Amino acid sequence: MYPIDPDGTLVGQPPFSAYCRFDDNTGQVVTEVMHNVSEDLINVENCEDPGCYVKNLTYVSGSDGKVIETSQLEALIQLSSECKQDLYYECLLAPLRNE
């Protein structure tokens, strides 16, 4: 865990802690921002209509769990060469629809 301040030191919002992985071979740094949602599987039954199930994520500082301001996340995105977010979907006899 490392404290980072993407919007600038002593500018804007306070720093937050994120998990950083350094690759010695490529020099790349992967920054992982924590969130407040459990990664345990959630059983959703009888969800037929589009949007009938919603799971909101709130990004939090890894050291103290405080909410990270959107401006800090936007600054991190602007500084990054690549961003991605993973979603794991497991189902039985239910299609994942793009609606």
C-alpha positions, 0 to 999 in steps of 0.5 A: 500500500502506498499513499498517492495524490494524483491531483497534485501534492497539497492541491485539491483533495487529500491523498489516498492509499492504493495497492501498487505493484512494480514490475522490475523488468518493464518499469511499469507500475500497476495501481489498484484502487480498493472498493467497499463491496465484498467480492463474495458471490451474491445470489440474485434470484428472479431478476428478469427486467433490465436494471432489476439488480444494481450493485454500486461501488464506492472507491475507498482508501486502502489504509483507512477506508475513507471514500475517495473523491471523484476528482482524485479518481479522474486525476488518476485516470488522466495520469494513467496509460491504461485503465480497466475494471473487471467484472465476474459474472457467473450464472446458470441458464441466464444470459448476460444481456447488453441492455 
